[in-house]
Amino acid sequence: MVEKTYPMTHEGKAKLEEELEQLKTVKRGEIIERIKIARSFGDLSENSEYESAKDEQAFVEGRINTLENMIRFAEIIDNDNVDNDVISIGKTVTFIELPDGDEEQYTIVGKAEANPLTGKISNDSPIAQALIGKKVGDSVAISTPGGDMQVKIEKVEQI
C-alpha cells in the first residue's frame, strides 16, 4: 500500500511540529488535570465537566495522530529547479481579474498548511490547479464553485 504524502513548505512543516509539541507537552497535561478535577465531583454519569474533558481529550489525541502522520509523510517542496516566474507550490502569485482589474494574491501551499483567511490556498484548490505551471504574463481561465473567471498573472514570488 502506498502511503499518502503531504506536500508542504519547510515553514509549514515547522508549524505542524510546533503545534504537535504544544499538544503533547501542554494541552495533554491541562486535559488530564481537568479530568482529575471533574472526577473529584463524584458521580461521573451526570458530570458534564468530565464528559467535556473526555471529549476534548479524544479530539486532542486525534489531532496528535493526524499531525504525526502528516509530519511522517511530509514531502518538502523544493523549487530550486523551477523557473522563478513559473507558478508552483511554495510560491506566491499575484494576478488581476479580467476585465474589472481586481488584484488578488495567494500563496500556494499543500493542503496541510492551507488557510484561505491568510491567503494560503491548497494546491488541490480549483484556483491553484488552474495556476500551477503557468507563468508571468499568462492569461488563465479558472473554474470555481462560485463561477468562472479570467485572470492575468502579474507576479510570481518564492516564499
C-alpha positions in Angstrom: 0.0 0.0 0.0 1.3 3.4 -0.9 1.2 6.0 1.9 -0.3 9.4 1.2 2.3 12.2 1.1 1.6 15.7 2.3 3.3 18.4 0.1 4.3 21.4 2.2 6.9 24.0 2.7 9.7 24.0 5.3 7.7 26.7 7.2 4.5 24.6 7.1 6.2 21.5 8.5 7.8 23.6 11.2 4.4 25.0 12.2 2.9 21.5 12.4 5.8 20.3 14.5 5.3 23.3 16.8 1.6 22.5 17.1 2.3 18.8 17.8 4.8 19.8 20.6 2.3 22.2 22.2 -0.4 19.5 22.2 1.8 16.8 23.6 3.6 18.9 26.3 1.0 21.4 27.3 -2.5 20.6 26.2 -2.4 16.9 27.3 -1.4 17.9 30.8 -4.2 20.5 31.0 -6.8 18.0 30.0 -5.5 15.3 32.4 -5.8 17.9 35.2 -9.4 18.8 34.1 -10.4 15.1 34.1 -8.8 14.7 37.6 -10.8 17.7 39.0 -14.0 16.6 37.3 -13.7 13.1 38.8 -13.5 14.6 42.3 -17.0 16.0 41.8 -18.4 12.4 42.2 -21.0 10.7 40.0 -19.5 10.5 36.5 -22.7 9.6 34.8 -24.1 13.1 35.2 -20.9 15.0 35.2 -20.8 17.4 32.3 -17.3 18.7 33.2 -16.0 15.2 33.0 -17.7 14.5 29.7 -16.4 17.8 28.2 -12.9 17.0 29.3 -13.0 13.5 27.8 -14.4 14.8 24.5 -11.6 17.3 24.4 -9.1 14.6 25.2 -10.4 12.5 22.3 -10.1 15.5 19.9 -6.6 16.3 21.0 -5.4 12.7 20.7 -6.9 12.5 17.2 -5.2 15.7 16.2 -1.9 14.4 17.6 -2.2 11.3 15.5 -3.1 13.3 12.4 -0.1 15.7 12.9 2.3 12.8 13.5 1.1 11.2 10.3 1.4 14.4 8.3 4.9 15.1 9.6 6.0 11.5 9.0 4.8 11.6 5.3 5.7 15.3 4.6 7.0 16.0 1.2 9.0 19.2 1.4 8.6 21.2 -1.8 11.9 22.2 -3.5 11.5 24.9 -6.1 15.2 25.2 -6.9 14.7 23.5 -10.3 11.6 25.6 -11.1 12.0 28.9 -13.0 11.3 31.9 -10.8 8.4 33.1 -12.9 6.6 29.7 -13.0 3.8 29.1 -10.5 4.3 26.1 -8.2 3.7 25.0 -4.7 5.6 27.3 -2.3 5.2 30.4 -4.4 3.1 33.5 -4.1 1.2 34.6 -7.2 -0.4 38.0 -7.8 -3.0 38.2 -10.6 -5.6 40.6 -11.9 -9.1 39.6 -12.6 -10.2 40.5 -16.1 -12.0 42.6 -17.1 -12.5 44.6 -13.9 -8.9 44.7 -12.8 -9.3 43.5 -9.2 -5.9 42.3 -7.9 -5.6 39.2 -5.8 -2.6 37.5 -4.2 -2.3 33.9 -3.0 0.4 31.6 -1.7 0.1 28.1 -3.0 0.8 25.5 -0.3 0.0 21.9 0.5 -3.4 21.0 2.0 -1.8 20.6 5.4 -0.9 24.2 5.7 -3.7 25.9 3.7 -5.5 28.8 5.3 -7.6 30.8 2.9 -8.1 33.5 5.5 -4.4 34.3 5.4 -4.1 33.9 1.6 -2.7 30.4 1.7 -4.6 28.1 -0.7 -4.2 24.4 -1.2 -2.5 23.1 -4.3 -5.7 21.0 -4.6 -8.0 24.1 -4.9 -9.5 25.0 -8.2 -7.6 28.3 -8.4 -4.2 26.6 -7.6 -4.9 23.8 -10.0 -5.5 26.3 -12.8 -2.5 28.4 -12.0 0.2 25.8 -11.3 2.7 25.6 -14.3 1.6 29.0 -15.7 4.0 32.0 -15.7 4.0 35.8 -15.5 2.1 37.3 -18.4 -0.2 34.3 -19.0 -4.0 34.7 -19.1 -5.7 31.8 -17.3 -9.4 30.7 -17.2 -10.3 29.5 -13.7 -13.4 27.5 -12.9 -14.5 27.8 -9.3 -17.7 26.7 -7.5 -18.5 30.5 -7.4 -18.3 30.8 -11.2 -15.7 31.1 -13.9 -13.1 33.9 -14.0 -10.3 35.1 -16.3 -7.1 36.3 -14.8 -3.8 37.7 -15.9 -0.7 36.7 -13.9 1.3 39.7 -12.8 3.9 38.4 -10.4 5.3 35.2 -9.0 7.5 35.2 -5.9 9.3 32.5 -4.0 8.2 32.4 -0.3 
